[in-house]
Amino acid sequence: MDFINVIIAGIAGYAFGAVWYGIFGKQWQATTGLTADDVKPSNNISAYIIGIVCNIVIAGMMRHIFIASGVAGLANSVVSGLGLGLFIAGAFLMINYSFTKRSLTLKWIDIGHAAGVGAVIGAALSFLI
């Protein structure tokens, strides 16, 4: 049952990403140089598969961290997930994007995505574990 809960939480994180990039997709495309055709599922299905798998992996690790550190309840889970996304994943993105001279816009769009996914997976896990 725990594996199913992790999958559900991962799908919730993936769904957040779909909404996030639905809102910021045009700006994201402009900063990456990709076109709408470049990112269509029919032209890049592997990225979408990798995205869902990675969200499930993230949810699994977050579940482990939450259980090991006693994180419980909706508020604590959302704040912990937000913190992991913003201060761990976001910091790695900032480092990598700074060395590759990516735009500040791209940095904040992708860091915001990481923070939001962490918060959403945290919320989902609070109901499932």
C-alpha positions, -999 to +999 in steps of 0.1 A: +000+000+000+029+024+007+041+021-028+007+030-042+007+061-019+041+071-032+028+067-068-002+089-060+020+116-044+043+115-074+014+119-098+002+149-078+037+165-081+036+158-119+002+173-122+015+204-104+043+206-130+018+205-158-001+234-143+031+253-135+045+250-170+010+257-184+012+291-167+049+298-173+055+277-205+058+306-229+084+323-208+102+290-202+103+283-239+117+318-246+145+313-221+154+278-233+150+285-270+126+256-274+094+258-295+060+245-287+066+217-312+099+208-294+081+201-261+049+184-274+045+149-259+044+134-294+078+149-302+094+142-268+076+114-250+107+102-232+109+135-213+073+131-201+080+095-190+112+105-172+092+133-156+066+110-141+091+084-130+113+111-113+083+126-095+075+091-081+112+087-071+111+122-054+079+112-036+095+080-024+125+097-010+104+124+006+082+097+023+114+082+037+127+115+049+093+124+065+091+091+083+127+092+095+124+127+108+089+125+122+073+150+099+035+146+102+004+167+095-005+188+065+013+220+076+046+203+085+045+182+054+039+212+031+066+233+047+091+204+047+084+196+011+086+233+001+119+235+020+133+205+002+123+218-032+134+253-026+166+249-006+179+216-018+167+212-054+165+249-059+201+254-047+214+227-071+195+243-100+209+277-091+244+264-091+241+244-123+222+272-142+247+298-130+277+278-145+258+273-177+249+310-178+211+304-179+188+334-175+175+345-141+140+340-155+147+303-162+163+299-128+132+312-110+107+293-131+124+260-126+132+267-089+096+277-084+086+244-100+109+224-077+095+242-046+059+238-057+063+201-064+079+196-030+050+213-013+024+194-033+041+160-028+044+169+009+007+177+011-002+145-007+020+124+016+004+140+047-028+124+037-013+091+026+013+081+053 
